[in-house]
Amino acid sequence: MPSLTPNFSSADEFSPLQPIFPNLSTSEEMSLLIARMAELNRTNTVEPSIACSDNLFGQDGNAAEERFSQLQNDQKKLFGKINELEKLQKEQTKATADQLSKIQNDQKIILEKINELEKEQKQRKALLNFQQNYWDANFCHENLEIIGHKNLIVYYKGDFSGLYRSVFAKHPILMNDNNSSDIFYYEISIGKMNDWLINLFGFAVKQPKKLEGTIRNKKGTYAYESNGEIYINGESKGKNGKYSYGVGDTVGIGINSATRQIIFTKNGLRLDFSDFFVSPSFANDSLYPFISLYDTGDQIEANFGPNFIFDLETL
């Protein structure tokens, strides 16, 4: 095993610019240098006394003085090496901290990219599951007119009769019993409406006899009235004036396909209704979007997706 004690017998053999212990780490080399410094300090206290003793006995003291001078020179070089090692340690510590910071920053960037990819994946899934819906001209009261090239606008063209006129969408909503949490949701924007009359929209069982008259109190109807009243399976769950809507408002209704929970929104905000669910007695495709208008000139426009004012990602 090689000795860990350096030989400083000659000043020419030592250079503070090169490692004294090439096989040791910086900290180990530092420890040995400090030990060597202690040894030199002890030697410095001994050598002068030796020189004095030699002079007292009439011997040549030149050799002792040269040895003492060499030891002082070695000590100076050791100080330089220690300073160099301290500087190197600081640089290594800084490099380690910089590397750690870079790793943490890279991890943050990777997590952000993962979140973006997950969001894109959800959007792609929504588009794949999305089926463009529209108002069904075959299930529309004769006093209502479906206009626009996408069949999304409904206009009350008939005379006022004091009765609701309704239209149903072409496609039903789909509910399932697996773990999928797809949201079947749509919105309507109010273009024209008499402020003192009531319109409503939501989901209901699609039947021709429901095109005229009220639908809100029928089994299977889940509706949101313009006066802020909510109907669940044909029963009123109370009215809240702050949830009323009119011209310029956009309101929405949706159902979680897995839990059957119903949500209501107004102008991009979810309303404080969390305990309403579609009855399990209704089959997967038995409910359809509908709108009921009450007065001549009333007009709404539906948005069946995929882009809404309300952010479905918040659910």
C-alpha positions in Angstrom: 0.0 0.0 0.0 1.5 3.4 -1.0 2.3 5.9 1.7 -0.1 8.8 2.1 2.7 11.1 3.4 4.3 13.4 0.8 8.0 13.8 0.6 9.0 17.5 0.9 12.7 16.9 1.2 13.3 19.1 -1.8 11.4 22.3 -2.6 11.6 21.4 -6.3 9.6 18.3 -5.8 6.5 20.2 -4.7 4.2 22.3 -6.9 1.0 23.8 -5.5 -0.5 23.7 -9.1 -0.5 19.9 -9.1 -2.3 17.4 -6.8 0.0 16.1 -4.1 -2.2 13.0 -3.7 -3.6 12.3 -7.2 -5.6 9.3 -6.0 -7.4 11.2 -3.2 -10.5 13.3 -3.2 -10.3 17.0 -2.6 -11.6 16.7 1.0 -9.1 13.9 1.8 -6.3 15.8 0.3 -7.2 18.9 2.3 -7.2 16.8 5.5 -3.7 15.5 4.8 -2.4 18.9 3.9 -3.7 20.3 7.2 -2.0 17.5 9.0 1.2 18.3 7.2 0.9 22.0 8.2 0.7 20.9 11.8 3.8 18.8 11.4 5.7 21.8 9.8 4.7 24.1 12.7 6.1 21.6 15.1 9.3 21.3 13.1 9.6 25.1 13.0 9.7 25.3 16.8 12.3 22.6 17.0 14.8 23.5 14.2 15.8 26.9 15.6 16.7 25.3 18.9 18.8 22.8 17.0 20.6 25.5 15.1 21.3 27.4 18.3 22.6 24.2 19.9 24.9 23.5 16.9 26.3 27.0 17.2 26.9 26.7 20.9 28.9 23.5 20.2 30.9 25.3 17.5 29.4 23.3 14.6 28.4 24.7 11.3 24.8 26.0 11.5 24.4 26.6 7.7 22.8 23.2 7.1 20.2 23.7 9.9 19.4 27.2 8.6 18.9 25.9 5.1 16.6 23.1 6.4 14.7 25.7 8.4 14.4 28.0 5.3 13.2 25.0 3.2 10.6 24.1 5.8 9.3 27.7 5.7 9.1 27.6 1.9 7.2 24.3 2.0 4.8 25.8 4.5 4.2 28.7 2.2 3.5 26.4 -0.7 1.2 24.3 1.5 -0.8 27.5 2.3 -1.1 28.1 -1.4 -2.3 24.6 -2.1 -4.8 24.8 0.7 -6.2 28.0 -0.7 -6.4 26.4 -4.1 -8.3 23.4 -2.7 -10.7 25.7 -0.9 -11.4 27.5 -4.1 -11.9 24.2 -5.9 -14.3 23.0 -3.2 -16.4 26.2 -3.6 -16.4 25.8 -7.4 -17.5 22.1 -7.0 -20.2 23.1 -4.6 -21.5 25.8 -6.9 -21.4 23.4 -9.9 -23.4 20.8 -7.9 -26.0 23.5 -6.9 -26.3 24.6 -10.5 -26.7 21.1 -11.7 -29.4 20.4 -9.1 -31.2 23.6 -10.1 -31.1 22.5 -13.7 -32.5 19.1 -12.9 -35.3 20.6 -10.9 -36.1 23.0 -13.8 -36.0 20.2 -16.3 -38.4 18.2 -14.1 -40.8 21.2 -13.9 -40.7 21.5 -17.7 -41.4 17.8 -18.1 -44.4 17.9 -15.7 -45.8 20.9 -17.6 -45.5 19.0 -20.8 -47.2 16.0 -19.3 -50.1 18.2 -18.1 -50.4 19.7 -21.6 -50.4 16.2 -23.2 -53.1 15.0 -20.7 -55.2 18.0 -21.5 -54.8 17.5 -25.3 -55.7 13.8 -24.8 -58.9 14.7 -23.0 -59.8 17.2 -25.8 -59.1 14.5 -28.5 -61.3 12.1 -26.5 -64.1 14.6 -26.3 -63.9 15.2 -30.1 -64.0 11.5 -30.8 -67.0 11.0 -28.6 -68.6 14.2 -29.9 -71.6 13.8 -32.2 -72.9 17.1 -33.6 -76.4 17.6 -32.5 -79.1 19.9 -33.8 -82.8 20.6 -33.6 -85.0 18.0 -35.2 -87.4 19.4 -37.7 -89.6 16.3 -37.4 -90.0 16.9 -33.6 -90.8 20.7 -33.8 -94.1 22.5 -33.1 -95.5 24.1 -36.2 -95.4 27.5 -34.6 -91.6 27.2 -34.1 -89.1 27.7 -36.9 -85.6 26.2 -37.0 -83.3 28.6 -38.9 -79.6 28.8 -39.7 -77.6 26.3 -41.8 -76.7 24.3 -38.7 -80.3 24.1 -37.4 -79.3 25.6 -34.1 -81.6 28.7 -33.9 -85.3 28.4 -32.9 -87.7 31.2 -33.5 -91.3 31.5 -32.3 -93.2 32.6 -35.4 -96.8 31.8 -34.5 -99.4 34.0 -32.7 -99.4 34.1 -28.9 -101.6 31.3 -27.6 -100.7 31.1 -23.9 -99.1 27.7 -24.4 -95.6 26.4 -24.6 -94.2 25.4 -28.0 -91.4 22.9 -27.9 -88.7 21.3 -30.2 -86.4 18.4 -29.5 -82.9 17.7 -30.6 -82.0 15.0 -33.2 -79.8 12.9 -31.0 -80.3 11.7 -27.4 -77.7 12.0 -24.6 -75.8 8.8 -23.8 -75.4 7.5 -20.2 -73.4 4.4 -19.2 -72.7 2.3 -16.2 -68.9 2.1 -16.6 -66.3 4.4 -15.1 -66.3 6.9 -18.0 -67.1 10.4 -16.8 -68.1 12.0 -20.1 -70.3 15.1 -19.7 -73.2 15.5 -22.1 -73.8 19.2 -22.0 -75.3 22.0 -24.1 -75.9 25.7 -23.9 -78.5 28.2 -25.2 -78.1 31.9 -25.8 -81.1 34.1 -25.4 -81.6 36.4 -28.4 -85.1 37.6 -27.9 -87.5 37.0 -25.0 -90.4 38.7 -23.3 -89.2 39.5 -19.8 -92.5 38.8 -18.1 -93.0 35.4 -19.7 -91.2 32.1 -18.9 -89.2 29.9 -21.2 -87.4 26.7 -20.3 -84.9 24.2 -21.6 -83.3 20.9 -20.5 -83.6 17.2 -21.1 -86.9 15.2 -21.5 -88.4 12.1 -23.0 -89.0 12.7 -26.7 -92.7 12.3 -27.6 -94.8 14.1 -30.3 -97.5 14.9 -27.8 -95.1 17.0 -25.8 -94.6 19.6 -28.6 -97.5 21.6 -27.3 -98.1 22.5 -23.7 -95.9 22.4 -20.7 -93.2 19.7 -20.3 -91.7 20.8 -17.0 -94.1 18.7 -14.8 -93.7 15.5 -16.8 -91.8 12.5 -15.6 -88.4 12.4 -17.2 -88.1 16.2 -17.5 -85.0 17.9 -16.2 -85.3 21.6 -16.9 -84.1 25.1 -16.1 -86.7 27.9 -16.3 -86.0 31.5 -17.1 -87.4 32.6 -13.7 -84.6 30.6 -12.0 -86.8 27.5 -11.1 -85.3 24.0 -11.4 -87.3 20.9 -12.3 -86.0 17.4 -11.6 -87.9 14.4 -13.0 -91.0 16.6 -13.3 -90.9 18.1 -9.8 -90.0 21.6 -8.9 -87.0 22.0 -6.6 -87.5 25.6 -5.9 -86.8 29.0 -7.5 -83.9 31.3 -7.0 -84.2 34.7 -8.5 -80.5 35.3 -8.9 -80.4 32.3 -11.3 -83.1 33.8 -13.6 -82.0 34.5 -17.2 -83.0 36.7 -20.1 -81.8 38.4 -23.3 -78.0 38.3 -23.6 -77.5 35.5 -21.1 -76.1 32.0 -22.0 -77.3 29.2 -19.8 -76.4 25.5 -19.9 -77.4 22.0 -18.6 -75.3 18.8 -18.5 -75.3 15.3 -17.2 -72.3 13.2 -16.1 -72.8 10.0 -18.0 -71.3 7.8 -15.2 -72.8 9.4 -12.0 -75.9 10.8 -13.7 -75.3 14.1 -11.8 -76.9 17.1 -13.4 -75.2 20.5 -13.6 -76.6 23.9 -14.4 -74.6 27.0 -15.6 -75.2 30.6 -16.3 -72.8 32.8 -18.3 -69.9 30.4 -17.8 -70.4 29.8 -14.0 -71.7 26.7 -12.4 -74.8 27.1 -10.3 -75.0 25.9 -6.7 -76.9 22.7 -7.4 -74.9 19.5 -6.6 -77.6 17.1 -5.3 -79.6 16.6 -8.5 -79.4 13.3 -10.4 -81.2 11.6 -13.3 -83.3 8.8 -12.1 -81.8 5.3 -12.9 -85.2 4.2 -14.3 -84.4 6.1 -17.5 -82.6 4.1 -20.2 -79.3 5.1 -21.8 -80.8 7.0 -24.8 -84.2 8.0 -23.5 -83.5 11.7 -22.8 -83.1 14.4 -25.5 -82.3 18.1 -25.3 -85.3 20.4 -25.7 -86.4 24.0 -25.6 -89.9 25.4 -24.9 -90.8 29.0 -26.0 -93.8 30.8 -24.8 -94.3 34.1 -26.7 -94.2 35.3 -30.3 -90.8 36.6 -31.3 -88.9 34.6 -28.8 -85.6 33.3 -30.2 -82.7 31.2 -28.8 -79.6 29.7 -30.3 -78.2 26.3 -29.1 -74.6 25.3 -28.8 -74.1 21.5 -28.7 -70.4 21.8 -28.5 -67.6 21.1 -28.4 -66.6 24.6 -27.4 -68.7 26.3 -24.7 -68.6 29.4 -22.6 -68.5 27.1 -19.5 -65.2 25.3 -19.1 -66.0 21.6 -18.7 -62.4 21.0 -17.6 -63.3 22.6 -14.2 -65.7 19.7 -13.4 
